[in-house]
Amino acid sequence: MKIVRWGIIGCGNVTEVKSGPAFQKTKNSALVAVMRRDAALAEDYAKRHNVPKWYSNAIDLINDPDIDAVYIATPPSSHKEYAVLCAKAGKAVYVEKPMALNFEECNEMISACKENNVPLFVAYYRRCLPRFLKIKELIDNGIIGTPRHVNCVLYHSFEKRYDDEINLPWTVLPHLSGGGIFVDLACHTLDFLDFVFGPIKSVRGHATSQLMAYPAEDSVSMSFLFENGIHGTGLWNFASHKRHDIVEIVGDKGKISFSTFGNDPVLLEDKDGKIESFPIDNPLHIQQPLIETIVQELLGTPACPSSGVSAARTTWVIDAVLKEFRQAHPVK
């Protein structure tokens, strides 16, 4: 293989800027086909992005002999189905986050790809973004000494779009997403922490619906423990005051503060209280750095830091936190 030929299943909003153009701009990569159930929208996307072929049926795209790898950009409810079909067709799989509805589905995807000898990647792209690599570099170089604990906080006010019970976004419909906004957003933070510190081995938490505006949880608090002994806490609330997004990694010689979703500078505080700022912008096509590593790996040079195995660990953490809430609010 000299060039990786891609197909996209589900060419919705996330593919317009964040990911789609990156398949065309990455060296030795080409986007040759897209699929969307609405044929008119699939054709429109293909024309606007200069993609040669479009489909309205996923099976047709998966079986296209001109496609080597498939990017699954649908809601999590269909990730397992499409990943298994791609694996059986011998196509490499790149799937959006969260990886699947639950840890069990993640394992089924991993098994299918292993059995069919195809690689499985997941779109936890912060593992390759410059600002997050800087955070990891500071920690790995011992700038804050030995890391002791992590504190994650993300909250924002209730959004009006969740007032429409008939047209709720799929991100708060558990049968499509696996949970609520916590699942959609917190997975990025938890995966990055897994990248920096390794697996989380123990989780305790609470999830509730304070507003009861939609079927999923809107408030989550948790504590967790990494295998290496670092402690962590987290709070996510989506019925709160103005937006606040901060992660603090505290060591015995300093602290690093940053936002998971903002583009503000990474802050380093030393033991004397002196603060150093690292302003690092995100790229226009935010998934491109990760996609570049996937292409490298598919062409023979192992490079991608986000696999099905690593992504499944984050889903395991989410499952542990939401277990009681899901039992009390079964998907209908």
Secondary structure, 3 states (H helix, E strand, C coil): CCCEEEEEECCCHHHCCCCHHHHHHCCCEEEEEEECCCHHHHHHHHHHCCCCEEECCHHHHHCCCCCCEEEECCCHHHHHHHHHHHHHCCCEEEECCCCCCCHHHHHHHHHHHHHCCCCEEECCHHHCCHHHHHHHHHHHCCCCCCEEEEEEEEECCCCHHHHCHHHCCHHHCHHHHCCCHHHHHHHHHHHHHHHHHCCEEEEEEEEECCCCCCCCCCEEEEEEEECCCCEEEEEEECCCCCCEEEEEEEECCEEEEECCCCCCCEEEEECCCCEEEECCCCCCCCCHHHHHHHHHHHCCCCCCCCEHHHHHHHHHHHHHHHHHHHHHCCCC
